[in-house]
Amino acid sequence: MDQIGRIDVPSVSLSTGGPGMSGTQVFPLTTWYPFGFSVERPVIVHRFGSLDAKQEQRYYAGIGLRKFQFKRPNLNWSESRQLKAFWESMQGPWEAFTYNVPNADGTTSAVLVTFEQAPISFQYLSNALQVGLNFVEVVDPTQAPTYAVNSTCLRFPSSALSAALLSEVQQIVPLVHIRVRESAVADIYLSDRRVTVGGRLYLPRLIGIGEPGSDVLISQDIKGASDNVRFTFGNADRVMTQLANDTDLKYAEIDLCLFHVNSGILLQLWKGVIQNYVSDGTANFPVTCSDGFFQIMNQYPERQVSRQCWKTYSDGVNCPWATKGASAAAVTASGGDPTSCDYYLESANGCQVHGMAPYFGAQQADPQGVVIKDDSTGFLVGLAPFD
């Protein structure tokens, strides 16, 4: 089973043929003419600065999956009940089944498909129904392509890659590598397709680079500002959410490489750290990244200034009270509670009471005192400082 970090990636659930039957279930209805399939080919547009930014170069971002159309203008009541029962048994697009695709010569070809991620709808007529839906092909993972890396370029194309990029046909595969700070978690290799490059398997998870609706992948500024890159990963199966819960993705190292299939050259384009990510229950998991100079270029502290400590009491890592602090008897004698802390320095149950003042994780801002000389009694008496 594939893994992202320590999280298992669920595979496509195959439907069973029922008792005494082998293989997956077969779609019960037959597509009427006209029939066919479509293949989506995403296009990336690179706009040049010459000719008033009217010159463009377009790249195909891989080849999408085949989608088969099923249309029935006249579906009787018995067939409609059969289709509804089959849809419910597959739990919509959850399970894969066999669809006999019609060929031009009258034969059929069995293809493993799932329902497209869309609700099924019926249009009721006086004595029949109309229905239209799409099937998405399920690709066999063992048929993923494998490429060898002939050479590697660091950030800028070599002369061989520059010459290869002049060709009218380009095939470029984005490759993302993530290294979290926890050493027990294995390196994460992701791409927009399942592919093996240089002996390394990249799992299909990347669905977008850059801001949505923009053709800018990486924004850079000659003024010295940090690079900003946004990656969007698929999260319909909640694997990325489980990964974020399992380990800390913040400040993890991330790099982007582009593999030019035509020449076999790997371009190591950009490297930075993850600054933020969003897990909001949708099918997208956006990650905001910046270059390695982001932290040292900040003109403000990483945390907010507060008198309240941010550490978890007696967690053995940031607050080792059990081994470094005062004994439970001493805390009780001082009027504190050894089982809890109120996260202040000089409070009744704070760090000083627990003997943990050197580990205090906040900023103790003591107010400045003022000494006033009072001569109303005929003597200069120094009063105690007040706030």
N, C-alpha and C positions, 0 to 999 in steps of 0.2 A: 504494500500500500504506500502511496506517495505521502510525504510529510512536508509540512512547512514549519520549520523549527521543530517543536515537539508535538505539533498538532497533526493528526491524521486527516488527509483530504478524502472525503467520501467519494466513492466512485458512483457511476450511474447505476441506479437500481434496475435490474432486469426483471421483467414480468415472467411469471411461470406459466407453462402451458396448461396447468390444471392436473388433477389426479390422472395418473396413467399416461400422461403426455410429456414429451420432452421438448426442450427449446422454449422460446418466448411465445407469448400470445400473438396472434395474427389479427390485424385490423379486419373487422368483419365485412366491410362494405367495399364496393368497387368504384373507382373514379370514372366518371363519364368524360367523353371527349368534349372540349379540348383539355389536354393534360400536359404537364411539363414541370420544370423546376427552375429555380432562380438561384444565383450565386451572388452574394454581395461582396464587392471589392472596395474596401475603404480607400480613399485617395487623400494623400497629403500634398498640399500645395506649398511650394517654396517660392516666395516672391523676391525678385532681385531689386536692388536699389536703382539700377539703370533704367533708362527709358521711362522716367517718371513713375517708377514702381509698377509698370504695366507688363513687365516681362516675368513669366512664371515658369516653373518647372514642376511637373506633377509626378508623384510616385504612387504606385500601388502598394498599400500596406498589407501584403499577403492576400491570400484567397480565402474567402469566408466559407461557411458550411452551405451545403445544398439545402434548399427549402422546397418541399413538394407541396403543390396546391391540390386541395381536394374540394371539388364543387359538385353539388347535386341540386339542380334546379327543382326537381320533383322527388321528394323523399316521402314515402308513405308512412303511416303511423307506426307500423311494426318496425320499419327500419330506423325511425327516429328513436323509439324506445331502446332499440339495440345499440344505437350510437351513444345515447345517454348512459346506458349501463356500462358500456365499455369505457367511456370517459371517467365515470366514477370509479371503476375498478382500477384504472391507471392512476387515479388521484391527480387528474390533470396532467401536467408535464413531469410528474415525479418519476414514473417508471417508463422504461423503454420497451418497445414492442416491434414486431415485424410488419412492414408495409410492403405489399407487392406492387412495385412501381411498373406501370404499363410502358412497354417499349413500342417503337414505331412499327415493328413487324408483327405486332399482336401478342408477343410473349410478355412475360413479367419478370422482374428481377427483385429478389427479396433484399430489403434494406432495413437496417436497424434504425429506428427513428423514435422521437418523442413528440408530444404535442408542443406547439409553440407556446411561450409564456404569455397567454392571452385567454380571456374567458371565452367559452364557446357560446354562440348565440344562434337561435333558430328564428326564421321568419315564417310565421304561420300564414297559410293561405286557406282557402275554403275547404279543400279536401287533400291538401298536401303541405309539405314544409320545404323551405329552402335553407341550405346551410353551406358555409364556406369556411375552411380552416386550413392551416399550414402545418406540415410536419417538418421537423428539423432533424437532419441526419446526425447520428451518433458515430463519431470517428473512433476507430479502433486505436487505442494508445500504442500498440505495437507497431503501427504504421507511421509513427512520427519520424520526420526526416532527421538525418544525421549529417553534420558538416564538419570538415577539418579546417583548422585555422592555419593558413599559409604564412601569415606574418601579422604583426601587431603594431599599430600606430598609437602614439600618445598624444591625444588632444587634437593634433593637426594632421591632415592627410599626407601620406607620402606621395612621391611622384607617381608610383604605380596606382595608388587609389585615386589620385586626381585624374589620371588618364581614364581609369575605369568609370568614374562618375560622369564622363562626357557621353557615355552610351545612352541611347534612347530608352533602353529597358533597364530598370533597376529593381533589385529586390534587397531590401534592408530589413534586418530583424533587430528590434530593440531588446537588450538584455539588461536586467536589473539584478544587482547583487546587494544583499543586506547583511551586515554583521552587527548583531546586537552586543551590548556590553557584557551580558552574562555568558561566561565561557562555556557553560554546560549546554547551551543552545547551538545547534549546528548552523552553518552559514545557509542563507536563504537565497535561492536562485529562481527568478521569475521572468516571464516574458509574456508576449501577447499570444503565444501559441506553444504547444508542446514541441520542443526541439532540443536536440543534443548538439552542442557546439564545443569543439575541442575536448570531447570526452566528458563534458559537464551537462547534466540534464537540467533544463529549465522548464518549470511547470507553467501552464497557461493561467495567468492571473491578472496581468497588466491589461487594462482596457483604455487607458488614456494617459497622455503626457501633456502638461501645460494646462492653462486655464480652459474650461469648456467654451467652445465657440471661437477660440483664438488659434491662429496658426503659429504662435510663438511657443517654442519648447522650453527655452532657457532665456531668462532676462538678465542681462549684464549691463553694467554701467561703468564708464571710464572714470567716474568720480570716486571710485573706491568702495561703493556700496556692495553689500553681499549679493551673491547670485541667489535667485529664487527659482526653485523648480517644484512643480506640483505633479505628483504621480497619483493615478486613480486605479485602485485594485478592485477586482470583483469580490463581493462579499455576500452573494446570495445564499451560500451555504454556511455563513457565519464563521468561516475558518479564520479570517483576519481578525474578527472580534475575539475569538478564542486565543489567537496568538497575542493580541494586545493584553489580554487578561493573564496570560501565562508568563509573559516576560515584559520588561520595560522597553518599548520601542523608542521612547524619547532619547535623543542624542545617539541613536544607533547610526553606524556608518552605512552609507548607501552610495552606490556608484552606477552610472549609466554607460553602457557600451553599445555600439552599433556594429552589427556584423553584416558586411557586404557579401551577399551570397555569390554574386557574379565573379568576384575576384578572390574570395576566401580570406579577406583582410578584416581584422577586428580593430575597430577604432575605439579606444578608451577615451570617451568624450568628457565626462564630468564625474566629480566625486564630492560628497558633502556629508551632512548629518541631518537626521530627521528632527525637525523642530516641533511639529504638531501633527495630529491625526484626528479624524472625526469618525466615530462609530455611532450612527444615529438610527440604526435599525433598517436602513435602506440597503439596496443591493450594491452600493458603491462605498468604497473605503478610501477617501482622499487623504493623501499624505503630503504635508508641506515641508520642504527641505531647503536648506541654505548651505553655503560653502563652509569650509573649516574655519574661516576667519570671522564667522558671525559672532562668536562669543567675545573675542578680544576687541571687536569693534563696537561693542555695546557701551553706551555712555550712562548706563543705569544698572543698579544691582539686579541680580537674577531673581531675588525674592523681595517681597514687600517688607518695609521696615515695620516691625511689630514688637510689642513687649511680650507677646504670648509665644511660647516655644512651639515649634512645628514638629518636634520629634514625638514618636510614640513611646509612651512610658514603659521602661524596662523591656524593650524589645530585643535586647542583647546585641544590637548592631549600632544604632545611633545613640541609644540611652542604656548603657550597661549598668543599671543600678544594682542588679543582683551581685555583680562582681566588683564594682568600683565605688558604690555608694555606701552610706551609713547603714548600720544594721537595723533590722526591724524594731528592735527594742529601743535603739537610740532615736529613731524616727517617732515612735510612739511617745517617748519621754519628752520630745520637743513639741508635742501637740499635733503631730502630723499623722497621716494614714499611710502605712507601708504598701498598701494594695492599690493606691491611686496617686495622682498628681494633678494639681490645678494649672500646671504649665506656666507659672510665673516664677520669678527669681526670689523675691523677698516676701512672698505671701505666706499664709499660715500653713499651706501644704505644698510649697513650691520646691525649687531646686536646692536652696540652701538647707531647708529642713531635711531633705533626703541626702544631703552631702554630695550633690551633683552639680555644684556651681560651675566647675570647669567645663561641663558638657552642656551648658545652657545654650539653646539654639535660637535665641531671639536677641533683641537689642534693648538692654536695660538703659533707658533714657532718664536719668535722675534729674529732677528740676534744680536749677541753680539757686543757691541760698544767698540771702542778703542779711548783713549785720547792721542793725540800727542802734545808734547811741541815744539813749533817753536821759535827758537832763532835767526833766520836769520836777524831780525830787531834790534837785540840788547836787546830785551825784551823777556822773557819767556811768550808766549801767549798760552793759552789753546784753541785748536781748538775744534769744535763741534765733537762729536763721528760720525764715519762713518762706513758703513757696508763693 
